[in-house]
Amino acid sequence: MKALQCIELGGPEKLVVNEIADPIIADDHVIIEVKSASVNFPDVLMIQGLYQFQPPLPFIPGGESAGVITELGKGVEGFNIGDKVFAATGVGGICEKILAHKNNVRHIPDDMDFEIAAALSVTYGTSIYALKQRANLRAGETLLVLGASGGVGLATVQLGKAMGARVIAAASTQEKVDICIENGADEGFIYPSGNLDRDQQKELSNKIKELTGGMGPNVIYDPVGGTYAEPCLRSIAWDGRYLVIGFAAGADQIPKMPLNLTLLKGCQIVGVFWGAWTGMFPEENQKNFEELFEMYKNGKIDPSPSDKFTLDTAADAIAHLKDRKAKGKVVINL
Ligand SMILES: NC(=O)c1ccc[n+]([C@@H]2O[C@H](COP(=O)([O-])OP(=O)(O)OC[C@H]3O[C@@H](n4cnc5c(N)ncnc54)[C@H](OP(=O)(O)O)[C@@H]3O)[C@@H](O)[C@H]2O)c1
């Protein structure tokens, strides 16, 4: 089969499409003929050796995919050959056939196509968990989303609206802010790109307070980190929940927060690690997916991908995220 492979660590330009052996079926696993796969920021980090979980070289990037089951291992129940499924495997998705553990595989609802199913798991799975289980977001609360036009960001804008929040989207260009407004954000603003100096940080904090009538957002969703984090926390409301999602601004710039802010604001800094939680609480994760399917059916969320690539151009899909060009979800059709 053909697969995108990372054979040495580095940028997307080092990735190659190779002909490799088909996967062999194993107990408790299925083999899926992949129709669509999607890209997330962890792929950018993993190919550079910067992610918290590093597969041994060579590996196939791509944390999620969708397709048709072609083989069933012993111990697999509830699935048949020919079933349309999607899988969140963390790695190994950008190839023609993937071996996936049964616990990571779900049926695709009848009203959903492969591209959407491939784009749903990581972004919407993370964001519903973050807003529901971690932040207890309530209708009428204000939600600020950083990096709001990216994969998890745009999913959060849509989910925040579906959950009845007032959503403020923050992104680095007007085009990105406009996409967030089209996706339901009540308001949006541009923040500067790169390392913010003290004055820019103060401006960011003031802007957020201004947009929230001086009260600050109840929940802040932060997949960016870097120098954006502290000024955002400084603007949070009393009893606010600051969701630590990721560090797209750079794994070498993980923010360090003054703890007195949590005391002064009676707020919480809440870590979100969806992948680990899904392993510990699979039933709750399944309930979240059922809610997502319902929201999709009722038109409350739209996981349609914004950019599409092929297996031959899959490295460009990863470069797209690395170069801060992604607007919503990026998929690869095989
Ligand atoms: N905690 C979890 O369970 C979990 C699950 C999934 C993903 N994540 C994390 O969430 C983060 C975002 O993932 P994603 O897949 O949504 O990525 P994405 O689509 O590339 O979005 C990331 C956003 O971050 C912003 N950004 C700021 N500085 C950047 C930089 N130097 N390079 C690239 N983007 C930058 C960009 O928006 P602007 O240009 O508008 O600033 C971009 O839209 C990653 O750190 C990922 O590891 C965490």
The ligand as a Gaussian input file, in Angstrom:
#p B3LYP/6-31G(d) Opt

LIG

0 1
 N       -5.299000      19.060000      24.888000
 C       -5.753000      18.226000      23.970000
 O       -6.330000      17.186000      24.294000
 C       -5.545000      18.606000      22.531000
 C       -6.232000      17.940000      21.505000
 C       -6.044000      18.393000      20.189000
 C       -5.173000      19.446000      19.913000
 N       -4.497000      20.019000      20.961000
 C       -3.558000      21.142000      20.734000
 O       -4.271000      22.264000      20.261000
 C       -3.373000      23.083000      19.523000
 C       -4.030000      23.478000      18.198000
 O       -4.226000      22.319000      17.396000
 P       -4.987000      22.406000      15.984000
 O       -4.942000      21.057000      15.405000
 O       -6.256000      23.119000      16.154000
 O       -3.969000      23.339000      15.164000
 P       -4.240000      24.431000      14.012000
 O       -5.426000      24.058000      13.224000
 O       -2.946000      24.621000      13.329000
 O       -4.600000      25.748000      14.852000
 C       -3.665000      26.358000      15.707000
 C       -3.905000      27.851000      15.740000
 O       -2.915000      28.411000      16.604000
 C       -2.569000      29.686000      16.167000
 N       -1.110000      29.894000      16.268000
 C       -0.497000      30.801000      17.041000
 N        0.819000      30.739000      16.902000
 C        1.073000      29.772000      16.002000
 C        2.272000      29.259000      15.431000
 N        3.465000      29.739000      15.780000
 N        2.175000      28.267000      14.522000
 C        0.961000      27.754000      14.178000
 N       -0.215000      28.212000      14.696000
 C       -0.154000      29.214000      15.599000
 C       -3.060000      29.840000      14.724000
 O       -4.073000      30.843000      14.721000
 P       -3.711000      32.397000      14.566000
 O       -2.828000      32.535000      13.374000
 O       -5.036000      32.993000      14.403000
 O       -3.033000      32.763000      15.856000
 C       -3.717000      28.507000      14.377000
 O       -4.930000      28.669000      13.723000
 C       -2.070000      22.297000      19.357000
 O       -1.128000      22.753000      20.299000
 C       -2.490000      20.868000      19.686000
 O       -1.425000      20.098000      20.192000
 C       -4.665000      19.618000      22.238000

